[in-house]
Amino acid sequence: MPLLEHLRELRRRLVISAIAIATGTTVAWFFYEPLINLVRRPWEEFQRSGAARGVEVPDLVITGIATPFTLQLQVTVVAGIVATSPIWLYEIWAFITPGLHKREKRWTVIFLAAAVPLFAAGVWLAYAFLPKGLQILLGFTPENFTNLITVSEYFTFVTRMLLVFGVAFLLPVFVVLLNAVGVLTAERLRSWWRGITFGVFIFASVATPTGDPWTMLALATPMLILLFIAFAIAWFNDRRRRDADS
């Protein structure tokens, strides 16, 4: 396919993804109350844990006239991105599949069947670790000081955590994808295992906004396990190819 055709195909895939996310955002707009309560829940859990330790945790505050509207827009856009992940993940895959043989396109179903649950699992794990991350970060507040957290700042923190974990859990899927199209072999992955392990821990330490070792391990450990599973799949796929060629 010529470069211009590739660019047109990319534009088409991006437009489809944008329309899907916009539609998801519109639907999420009508469910804003339960969504904002879901976002607020880790903070409430953090408040309860602080009360159990005898520490008073202030409530979230809103500053600015337009902030409530901006907050609602941000919450619904993120909800739209998460809810429509099967569509834009498929569009990412579909942009690659024109270069595959017909028999290799069966990986589309496998890709979606693995990518969507893994993205959701990453988001769920980040959500579960939010109260602990808040406790660690805000624990550095000096005594006799009140740390007033705005809702916008808190939501930015939550969004970054959710998306970082969700996208990180997709990495093994793309490793398998590259192996399926013949770009990356299991032997090459095996030779890179030290660098991959080091890179995962560096990524986890930089990408997680908390910066504490527990959240870093919460991201790095499942990533390494999933990459090991991806290596096993790549090894099996390479062996199957060799048997078919012999």
Residue pairs with C-beta under 8 A, 6 or more apart in sequence:
1 9
1 98
1 99
9 95
9 98
10 95
13 91
13 92
13 94
13 95
14 91
16 87
16 91
17 84
17 87
17 88
17 91
20 84
20 87
20 88
21 77
21 80
21 81
21 84
21 88
22 80
23 80
23 84
24 79
24 80
24 81
24 83
24 84
25 76
25 77
25 79
25 80
26 76
26 80
27 80
27 83
28 35
28 75
28 76
28 79
28 80
28 83
29 72
29 76
31 79
32 72
32 75
32 76
35 75
35 76
35 79
36 71
36 72
36 75
39 75
39 155
39 158
40 60
42 127
42 130
42 131
42 134
42 158
43 60
43 131
43 134
43 154
45 131
46 57
46 130
46 131
46 134
46 135
46 138
47 57
47 59
49 131
49 135
50 56
50 57
50 135
51 57
57 138
58 146
58 147
58 148
58 149
60 149
60 150
60 151
60 154
61 148
61 149
61 150
61 151
62 68
62 71
62 150
62 151
62 152
63 150
64 70
67 150
67 151
67 152
70 152
71 151
71 152
71 155
74 152
74 155
74 159
75 155
78 159
78 162
78 163
81 88
81 163
82 120
82 123
82 162
82 166
85 115
85 116
85 119
85 120
85 166
86 112
86 116
89 111
89 112
89 115
89 116
89 119
89 170
90 108
90 112
93 108
93 111
93 112
93 115
93 177
94 108
96 177
96 181
97 104
97 105
97 108
99 181
100 107
100 181
104 180
104 181
107 177
107 180
111 173
111 177
114 173
114 176
115 170
115 173
118 169
118 170
118 172
118 173
118 226
119 166
119 167
119 169
119 170
120 166
121 169
121 222
122 165
122 166
122 167
122 168
122 169
122 170
123 162
123 163
123 165
123 166
125 165
125 169
125 218
125 219
125 222
126 161
126 162
126 164
126 165
126 166
127 161
127 162
129 161
129 214
129 215
129 218
130 158
130 161
132 214
132 215
133 161
133 208
133 209
133 210
133 212
133 215
136 210
136 212
136 214
136 215
137 210
137 211
137 212
138 147
138 149
141 147
157 209
160 209
161 208
161 209
161 210
164 207
164 208
164 209
164 219
165 219
168 203
168 204
168 207
168 219
168 223
169 222
169 223
169 226
171 223
171 226
171 227
172 223
172 226
172 227
172 229
172 230
173 230
175 184
175 189
175 227
175 230
175 231
175 234
176 230
176 233
176 234
176 237
178 184
179 185
179 186
179 189
179 230
179 233
179 234
179 237
179 238
180 237
184 234
185 234
185 238
186 231
186 234
186 235
186 237
186 238
187 238
189 196
189 230
189 231
189 234
190 231
196 227
197 224
200 220
200 223
200 224
200 227
201 216
201 220
203 220
203 223
204 216
204 217
204 219
204 220
204 223
205 211
205 216
207 219
208 215
208 216
208 219
